[in-house]
Amino acid sequence: MDAATSFTALPAGPVRRIFEAIARHDLEAMVSCFAEDYVNETPVHPDRSFTGRAQVHKNWTAILAGFPDLEPYVVRATTAPDGMVWVEWGQRGTRRDGVPVHLAGVSIFTLDGDAVSAVRFYLEQVESVSGTVDRNVADIVGAAAAGAPTGTAGGGERP
């Protein structure tokens, strides 16, 4: 997917400008779209949540330096009746040590005027081998407690 055309699903405004700036690797333009008191909530990893535009700058300085070929993409986006912008998106790149990385997920942007004031962030590394759905459910519920058969983490045959 071409990064320049994939952003047409985004509404005009700060969310689109963020993605366009990431695609250009324009750190300052991207960071300027966030409010000073920006709140990042990461519900799946609560310890990763933070407040402040300075942390956005710190994070993205490392990300852009670590992935010189980083390319964000947008799968779909919508604006909710309350004005929140929901974006299914991802980014691909290669670390400086040659390891390819692909992240995908959803982010929910809250706007305050022409700035992003908060984001609920659900972006995770894509796992090319993570086991089957049956294995995952067994792991979540505790295979022994649920009476589920055990098997390999890679989703192999179960006895």
Secondary structure, DSSP 8 states (H G I E B T S, - for coil): --HHHHGGGS-TTHHHHHHHHHHHT-HHHHHTTEEEEEEEE-TTSGGG-EE-HHHHHHHHHHHHHH-TT-EEEEEEEEE-TTS-EEEEEEEEEE-TTS-EEEEEEEEEEEEETTEEEEEEEEEEE--SS---HHHHHHHHH-HHHHT-----TT-----
